[in-house]
Each structure stands twice: as C-alpha cells, then as structure tokens.
C-alpha cells in the first residue's frame, strides 16, 4: 500500500506533498492524524464531502498542476494513474473529504483552492479518505 505514496511524493516534487495510508492500530481520529502530519484541523462543517469521481479529479489536478501558478508539474495522464492507484486502496464505502468545492460537479463555477486551509501555505488542497480499516491522505501545498 505505501508504495503508491512513495511514487506520488517522488513525482510531485514541487511544493510540499503529503501522501500516507494508515490501517489497524495506526488509525487515530482525523484531528489527531492531521496534527501528527503537521496540519491544523478545520471545523467539521468546513470539510467538503466528495464522490469517488470528484476525489479522482481533485487528486489528479493537485498532482498535475502547481496550485499557485497553474503550471504543469507532471502530465495529467500520469497524475490520473497515480490518483487512481491511491484511491484503489479504498472500498466503495469510503468517505472522501476535501477543503474546496473547486472540483465538485455541483460547483464547477467556483475556482478557489483551499478555501479552508489546513496548512500555513498560500494554497493547499487534496483528499482525506476515511474507510473501514484504512485511512489515507494526499495533500498538496504550494506558495505563490
């Protein structure tokens, strides 16, 4: 499972990229997990629930593009392959959370990243996944 995170961090070399998978005894509360990763929690009401397809779009975009200047970091097809491999670790009952409505099908006109940042970076976004027995995160931070 962890191999995909190493590949993601190697390929997304710009800014700060966090990728992690946890299972069993390593599963702790969301707030505690974020704290251990160096992030701050946001109020529950600010987390945005995404579908699996939306999560795929979020992870693909934040791996492929610099959040600050929209420059390509890697080819979109490569980013989509990495995103799909990461999301394959989770069953159909997984919950996908993000901090931005940018990629939600119902909110396509909104364009901001990280409207509720969990880092101190200028821009941050990604996906936090909660499923039965497995927790995962892919989060990207960029500066302008």
C-alpha positions as CSV (number, residue, x, y, z in Angstrom):
1,X,0.0,0.0,0.0
2,X,2.7,2.5,0.9
3,X,4.4,2.1,-2.4
4,X,1.9,4.4,-4.1
5,X,2.7,7.2,-1.7
6,X,6.4,7.0,-2.4
7,X,5.7,7.2,-6.1
8,X,3.4,10.2,-5.6
9,X,5.9,12.1,-3.5
10,X,8.7,11.3,-6.0
11,X,6.7,12.5,-9.0
12,X,5.1,15.6,-7.3
13,X,8.4,17.3,-6.4
14,X,7.1,20.8,-6.4
15,X,5.8,22.4,-3.1
16,X,5.0,20.0,-0.2
17,X,3.2,16.8,-1.0
18,X,1.8,14.6,1.8
19,X,0.7,11.1,1.0
20,X,0.0,8.5,3.6
21,X,-2.0,5.3,4.2
22,X,-2.9,4.0,7.7
23,X,-4.6,0.9,8.9
24,X,-5.1,-1.1,12.1
25,X,-3.5,0.4,15.2
26,X,-2.3,3.4,13.2
27,X,-5.8,4.7,12.8
28,X,-6.5,7.7,15.1
29,X,-9.0,10.5,14.9
30,X,-8.9,12.9,12.0
31,X,-7.9,15.8,14.2
32,X,-5.0,13.8,15.7
33,X,-3.9,12.4,12.4
34,X,-3.8,15.9,10.9
35,X,-1.9,17.2,13.9
36,X,0.7,14.4,13.6
37,X,1.2,15.3,9.9
38,X,1.8,18.9,10.8
39,X,-1.6,20.2,9.8
40,X,-4.3,22.0,11.7
41,X,-7.8,20.8,11.9
42,X,-10.7,22.8,10.5
43,X,-14.3,22.8,11.8
44,X,-16.3,19.7,10.8
45,X,-18.7,21.9,8.9
46,X,-15.9,23.2,6.6
47,X,-14.9,19.7,5.3
48,X,-16.5,19.1,1.9
49,X,-17.7,15.6,1.0
50,X,-16.7,14.5,-2.5
51,X,-17.7,11.5,-4.6
52,X,-15.0,9.0,-5.7
53,X,-15.0,10.5,-9.2
54,X,-14.6,14.0,-7.7
55,X,-11.8,12.7,-5.5
56,X,-10.1,11.3,-8.6
57,X,-10.3,14.8,-10.2
58,X,-9.0,16.6,-7.1
59,X,-6.0,14.3,-6.6
60,X,-5.3,14.3,-10.4
61,X,-5.3,18.1,-10.6
62,X,-3.3,18.8,-7.5
63,X,-0.6,16.3,-8.6
64,X,-0.5,17.6,-12.2
65,X,-0.6,21.3,-11.7
66,X,1.0,23.8,-9.4
67,X,-1.7,25.3,-7.2
68,X,-0.2,28.8,-7.3
69,X,0.5,29.4,-10.9
70,X,-1.3,26.5,-12.7
71,X,1.9,25.3,-14.4
72,X,2.2,21.6,-15.2
73,X,4.1,19.6,-12.6
74,X,3.6,16.3,-14.4
75,X,1.5,15.1,-17.4
76,X,-2.2,14.8,-16.5
77,X,-2.4,11.1,-17.6
78,X,0.5,10.3,-15.2
79,X,-1.2,12.2,-12.4
80,X,-4.5,10.4,-13.1
81,X,-2.8,7.0,-13.0
82,X,-1.2,7.8,-9.6
83,X,-4.5,9.2,-8.2
84,X,-6.4,6.1,-9.4
85,X,-3.8,3.8,-7.8
86,X,-4.1,5.7,-4.5
87,X,-7.9,5.6,-4.5
88,X,-7.9,1.9,-5.3
89,X,-6.9,1.3,-1.6
90,X,-10.4,2.2,-0.5
91,X,-13.7,0.3,-0.7
92,X,-17.0,1.6,-2.0
93,X,-18.0,2.8,1.4
94,X,-15.1,5.2,1.7
95,X,-15.8,8.9,2.5
96,X,-13.8,11.4,0.6
97,X,-13.2,14.8,2.2
98,X,-11.5,18.0,0.9
99,X,-11.3,21.7,1.8
100,X,-12.5,23.2,-1.5
101,X,-15.6,23.0,-3.7
102,X,-13.5,23.5,-6.8
103,X,-13.9,20.0,-8.3
104,X,-17.4,19.2,-7.1
105,X,-19.7,18.6,-10.0
106,X,-22.4,20.8,-8.4
107,X,-19.9,23.7,-8.0
108,X,-17.9,23.9,-11.3
109,X,-18.0,27.7,-11.3
110,X,-16.1,28.0,-8.1
111,X,-12.4,28.2,-8.8
112,X,-10.6,28.6,-5.4
113,X,-8.3,26.1,-3.9
114,X,-8.1,25.6,-0.1
115,X,-10.9,27.9,1.0
116,X,-10.4,26.3,4.4
117,X,-6.7,25.7,4.5
118,X,-5.3,23.0,6.9
119,X,-1.7,24.2,6.3
120,X,0.1,27.5,6.6
121,X,0.8,27.5,2.8
122,X,-0.7,30.1,0.5
123,X,-2.5,27.3,-1.4
124,X,-3.4,23.8,-0.2
125,X,-5.9,21.1,-1.2
126,X,-6.2,17.4,-1.5
127,X,-8.3,14.5,-0.3
128,X,-8.6,12.8,3.0
129,X,-10.2,9.4,2.8
130,X,-11.9,7.5,5.6
131,X,-12.9,3.9,5.1
132,X,-13.4,0.7,7.0
133,X,-10.0,-0.1,8.3
134,X,-8.0,2.2,6.1
135,X,-7.4,6.0,6.3
136,X,-5.5,7.9,3.6
137,X,-4.4,11.4,2.6
138,X,-3.0,13.1,-0.5
139,X,-2.5,16.8,0.2
140,X,-0.5,19.4,-1.7
141,X,0.8,22.8,-0.6
142,X,2.2,25.4,-2.9
143,X,3.3,29.0,-2.5
144,X,3.0,31.9,-4.9
